[in-house]
Amino acid sequence: MECLQNTGFNVWFKDDLTDQHQNQILAGWRRLVGTLAPGGLAPKALTPLIDEVELWARRVAAIEAGALKLYRFYAAKGS
């Protein structure tokens, strides 16, 4: 927030959306897993899917560790 203020923005509020985002991530993966049938994926789809799972698992771990946050700022350039 200080970065925005230091560059001349007026910040009216910020929302911490971290928990909501984490819930959306986990719900999305649950939905996907719920649609998969054993042997239902083409073998060449497995590697990209595994890479994506690993990426999102690292992000969730960072969120849980407090190292990653998601904020929404409402700000406008001051006069």
Protein Blocks (a to p, Z undefined) as FASTA:
>chain_A
ZZmmmnopacfbdcdfklmmmmmmmmmmmmmmmmpcghkacfklmmmmmmmmmmmmmmmm
mmmnopaccddddddddZZ
